Amino acid sequence: MRCRGVVLLVVGLVLSACGDGGGTVASPRPSAGPETSQSRPPAPATTTRQAEAPVVVLDPGHNGGNATALAEINRQVPAGRGRMKPCNTTGTATDAGYPEHAFNLDVARRVGDVLAAQAVRVVYTRESDDGVGPCVDRRAAIGNEALADAVVSIHADGSSAQGSGFHVAYSDPPLNEAQGEPAQRLAGAMLASMAAEFPVADYIGEGGLSGRDDLAGLNLSERPAVLVECGNMRNAREAAAMSTPEGRQRYADAISAGILAYLRR
């Protein structure tokens, strides 16, 4: 994700870079309580998963308090492939000032509502927009600990105003089995569902897909994971859509359709 400012997704270019009863119970939309860098989102169980319902981790990129905690988010953390990178970043914003971190969380909540209605257990890497982080390595760990069937990091880009369209990033070359065929299949399902509603990016990737080796959330994932850049917040047309509840629901519906298509294969 292109971020302007001082990653989570789930992207100069800086990328940061969710049932019990046999699949009949799903998590509700999270409350918007305060969060700090010391109060990370609670981690799911770390060993076995008792429920048969699919588990999806939704990772809304960045956080609303990042800009006031520069020492924390600039702290170096493992990023995979032997690299280190900043804990997190501030994200971008529209020219009118609508911040990416708010867009990411609202879209993630809407996706979570759709998935929960389909008996999918949803875990969020953060549940409010006034905290700091979590760091990118912790976001990956939440997906790993949840034994997630899919991890989707949600972002918006901050490229030049002429650039437009969405793209889907995945770990390439893969570092483990989950990052291979499963993640590429998840990326393909997401590409198909997003392309039915939105143009593919004309400034990055190839045909809406972008293999990356520099995104910590993808590098450190042991589950099928992708990062969705919903569009370019610096493009006036896309910024207008992202700034409305109706527009954000369209993005959420497309992301949900991609996740459900992947889970049903």
URPEUR-V962250 format. One record per residue. N is the residue number from 1. RES is the residue in one small letter. PSI is psi in radians with two decimals (* if undefined). Layout:
N_RES_PSI, N_RES_PSI
This chain:
1_m_2.35, 2_r_2.17, 3_c_2.43, 4_r_2.15, 5_g_-2.68, 6_v_*, 7_v_*, 8_l_*, 9_l_-1.41, 10_v_*, 11_v_*, 12_g_2.84, 13_l_2.01, 14_v_2.26, 15_l_2.33, 16_s_0.96, 17_a_*, 18_c_*, 19_g_2.14, 20_d_3.10, 21_g_0.84, 22_g_0.62, 23_g_0.44, 24_t_-0.11, 25_v_2.33, 26_a_2.73, 27_s_2.49, 28_p_3.02, 29_r_2.41, 30_p_2.72, 31_s_2.90, 32_a_1.04, 33_g_2.92, 34_p_2.62, 35_e_2.50, 36_t_3.01, 37_s_-0.38, 38_q_-0.28, 39_s_1.38, 40_r_2.73, 41_p_2.43, 42_p_2.36, 43_a_2.49, 44_p_3.06, 45_a_2.52, 46_t_-0.03, 47_t_-1.50, 48_t_2.70, 49_r_2.07, 50_q_-0.57, 51_a_2.68, 52_e_-0.19, 53_a_2.48, 54_p_2.59, 55_v_2.24, 56_v_2.22, 57_v_2.18, 58_l_2.23, 59_d_1.59, 60_p_2.05, 61_g_2.60, 62_h_-2.81, 63_n_2.69, 64_g_-0.41, 65_g_0.03, 66_n_-0.67, 67_a_-0.38, 68_t_0.15, 69_a_0.98, 70_l_-0.61, 71_a_-0.69, 72_e_-0.85, 73_i_-0.26, 74_n_-0.12, 75_r_2.33, 76_q_2.32, 77_v_2.83, 78_p_2.42, 79_a_0.14, 80_g_2.81, 81_r_0.52, 82_g_0.25, 83_r_2.87, 84_m_2.71, 85_k_2.94, 86_p_2.57, 87_c_-0.75, 88_n_-3.14, 89_t_3.09, 90_t_-0.43, 91_g_-3.13, 92_t_-2.89, 93_a_2.83, 94_t_2.88, 95_d_-0.46, 96_a_-0.08, 97_g_0.12, 98_y_2.09, 99_p_2.55, 100_e_-0.71, 101_h_-0.62, 102_a_-0.73, 103_f_-0.84, 104_n_-0.80, 105_l_-0.72, 106_d_-0.76, 107_v_-0.75, 108_a_-0.75, 109_r_-0.72, 110_r_-0.71, 111_v_-0.78, 112_g_-0.67, 113_d_-0.76, 114_v_-0.79, 115_l_-0.74, 116_a_-0.62, 117_a_-0.29, 118_q_0.39, 119_a_0.59, 120_v_2.32, 121_r_2.20, 122_v_2.30, 123_v_2.36, 124_y_2.51, 125_t_-0.38, 126_r_2.63, 127_e_0.06, 128_s_3.07, 129_d_0.43, 130_d_0.36, 131_g_-2.92, 132_v_2.31, 133_g_-2.60, 134_p_2.88, 135_c_2.76, 136_v_-0.58, 137_d_-0.61, 138_r_-0.64, 139_r_-0.77, 140_a_-0.71, 141_a_-0.63, 142_i_-0.75, 143_g_-0.71, 144_n_-0.77, 145_e_-0.54, 146_a_-0.11, 147_l_0.82, 148_a_2.45, 149_d_-0.47, 150_a_2.50, 151_v_2.20, 152_v_2.02, 153_s_2.29, 154_i_2.19, 155_h_3.03, 156_a_2.61, 157_d_2.96, 158_g_1.09, 159_s_-2.95, 160_s_2.70, 161_a_-0.40, 162_q_-0.40, 163_g_2.55, 164_s_2.89, 165_g_2.85, 166_f_2.83, 167_h_2.77, 168_v_2.12, 169_a_2.56, 170_y_2.81, 171_s_2.20, 172_d_2.16, 173_p_2.65, 174_p_2.57, 175_l_-0.16, 176_n_3.06, 177_e_-0.72, 178_a_-0.54, 179_q_-0.12, 180_g_-2.05, 181_e_-0.76, 182_p_-0.82, 183_a_-0.66, 184_q_-0.57, 185_r_-0.67, 186_l_-0.75, 187_a_-0.70, 188_g_-0.71, 189_a_-0.69, 190_m_-0.71, 191_l_-0.82, 192_a_-0.76, 193_s_-0.70, 194_m_-0.69, 195_a_-0.37, 196_a_-0.30, 197_e_-0.44, 198_f_2.69, 199_p_2.58, 200_v_2.75, 201_a_2.40, 202_d_0.19, 203_y_-0.06, 204_i_2.60, 205_g_-3.00, 206_e_1.97, 207_g_0.52, 208_g_-0.03, 209_l_2.52, 210_s_1.85, 211_g_2.24, 212_r_2.56, 213_d_0.16, 214_d_0.14, 215_l_1.99, 216_a_-0.73, 217_g_-0.58, 218_l_-0.77, 219_n_-0.68, 220_l_-0.06, 221_s_2.39, 222_e_0.21, 223_r_2.80, 224_p_2.12, 225_a_2.52, 226_v_2.83, 227_l_2.20, 228_v_2.03, 229_e_1.84, 230_c_-0.46, 231_g_-2.98, 232_n_1.97, 233_m_-0.23, 234_r_-0.09, 235_n_2.19, 236_a_-0.74, 237_r_-0.78, 238_e_-0.62, 239_a_-0.68, 240_a_-0.72, 241_a_-0.75, 242_m_-0.42, 243_s_-0.01, 244_t_2.58, 245_p_-0.67, 246_e_-0.71, 247_g_-0.75, 248_r_-0.55, 249_q_-0.62, 250_r_-0.77, 251_y_-0.77, 252_a_-0.72, 253_d_-0.69, 254_a_-0.75, 255_i_-0.75, 256_s_-0.75, 257_a_-0.68, 258_g_-0.74, 259_i_-0.81, 260_l_-0.66, 261_a_-0.71, 262_y_-0.80, 263_l_-0.50, 264_r_-0.09, 265_r_*
